[in-house]
Amino acid sequence: MTATITNGQSPTVTVLPQTKYLVSLMTVIRDAQTGCPAFVDAFEKVCTQLMPAALELLPTESRDVTTPTGTVFSGLSHSQPICGVSILRAGASMENSLRNSYLGPLSYGKILIQRDEETCLPHYVYCKLPKDIANKKVLILEPMLATGGSAAKAIEVLKDNGVQESSIIFVNLVASRKGLDVVTKKFPAMQIVTAAVDNDLTASNHIAPGLGDFGDRFYGTTD
């Protein structure tokens, strides 16, 4: 079961229920002393909750199947083609979880957006998307949503390639309130699914309390 933010945030934002289990995983992820293997393990466990929450937003169709007892079971099927689009490099960490969760037609795309560390502005570098992406539901995979600049740029790239705003679901580990405010106001038809919402940004526009540089911690490239 999922819950939406109610304290002034958009109803298109879904936050995972803050269960003891989820908070314990997020505590491991946020702890500066957590090493790479434990960080990855905890993150992948959180993704097993994030992906089903995102997939709940996709359309289904009725499907009848016959069980081994010869009885007909009236169920549901995901038949909508979807595309998981990673904002590199951190977003690629969520691809396996999506692959393990979705049983329908699935493809992947990549968008590379680099942040200028001095100006904090996003710089679009590269994208590789399926030719028929305009006909798909798109799950943007991006663990961190800080200022919203990189996310907004990625969404604009998708829209330029024919993707409808209402066909986009942004799947996220930690979001700042500022980032959510920026993205939901600019793209009100898009859905967002996140595991946690943090109140603050640091002077360098990193999420606080946050978890540090996700890519470095996931890929073990910290100093």
Secondary structure, DSSP 8 states (H G I E B T S, - for coil): --EE--SSS-TTEEE----HHHHHHHHHHH-TT--HHHHHHHHHHHHHHHHHHHHTTS--EEEEEE-TTS-EEEEEE--S-EEEEEEETGGGGGHHHHHHH--S-EEEEEEEEEE-TTT--EEEEEEE--TTGGGSEEEEE-SEESSSHHHHHHHHHHHHTT--GGGEEEEEEEEEHHHHHHHHHH-TT-EEEEEEEE-EE-TTS-EES--S-HHHHHHT---
